[in-house]
Amino acid sequence: MMFMYFIASLLAAACFMCLYRIGHGPTASDRTVAIDILGTVVVGFVCLSAIVLRKDFYMNLAIAWALVSFIGTLALSKHLEGRRFDE
């Protein structure tokens, strides 16, 4: 159980670093990467809670969150390039 606390603290530290980068990023691409990493950290939190609580439904939520985060990152990067979504 101590290992789970260690992993949770590492994920929390990564979350705060991503939030800092989102707020103080010098460019929009830095903020986009930080948002993508924050989505990955959230997936890590959901997987950790699935392991601790022994609920397999949370793994389905983690997969769905990862897919939505990926699609959102693609859409944001296309927007920053100035391209349309159908190109």
Contacts in CASP RR format, 6 or more apart in sequence:
PFRMAT RR
TARGET T0000
AUTHOR 0000-0000-0000
METHOD contacts of the structure
MODEL  1
MMFMYFIASLLAAACFMCLYRIGHGPTASDRTVAIDILGTVVVGFVCLSA
IVLRKDFYMNLAIAWALVSFIGTLALSKHLEGRRFDE
4 48 0 8 1.000
4 51 0 8 1.000
4 52 0 8 1.000
7 48 0 8 1.000
8 45 0 8 1.000
8 48 0 8 1.000
11 41 0 8 1.000
11 44 0 8 1.000
11 45 0 8 1.000
11 48 0 8 1.000
14 37 0 8 1.000
14 41 0 8 1.000
15 38 0 8 1.000
15 41 0 8 1.000
15 42 0 8 1.000
15 45 0 8 1.000
18 34 0 8 1.000
18 35 0 8 1.000
18 37 0 8 1.000
18 38 0 8 1.000
18 41 0 8 1.000
19 34 0 8 1.000
19 38 0 8 1.000
21 30 0 8 1.000
21 31 0 8 1.000
21 33 0 8 1.000
21 34 0 8 1.000
22 31 0 8 1.000
22 34 0 8 1.000
22 35 0 8 1.000
22 38 0 8 1.000
23 31 0 8 1.000
25 31 0 8 1.000
25 34 0 8 1.000
28 80 0 8 1.000
29 77 0 8 1.000
29 80 0 8 1.000
32 73 0 8 1.000
32 76 0 8 1.000
32 77 0 8 1.000
32 80 0 8 1.000
35 73 0 8 1.000
35 76 0 8 1.000
36 69 0 8 1.000
36 73 0 8 1.000
39 65 0 8 1.000
39 66 0 8 1.000
39 69 0 8 1.000
40 66 0 8 1.000
40 69 0 8 1.000
42 65 0 8 1.000
42 69 0 8 1.000
43 62 0 8 1.000
43 65 0 8 1.000
43 66 0 8 1.000
43 69 0 8 1.000
44 62 0 8 1.000
46 58 0 8 1.000
46 59 0 8 1.000
46 61 0 8 1.000
46 62 0 8 1.000
46 65 0 8 1.000
47 58 0 8 1.000
47 59 0 8 1.000
47 62 0 8 1.000
49 55 0 8 1.000
49 58 0 8 1.000
50 56 0 8 1.000
50 57 0 8 1.000
50 58 0 8 1.000
50 59 0 8 1.000
50 62 0 8 1.000
75 85 0 8 1.000
78 84 0 8 1.000
78 85 0 8 1.000
78 87 0 8 1.000
END
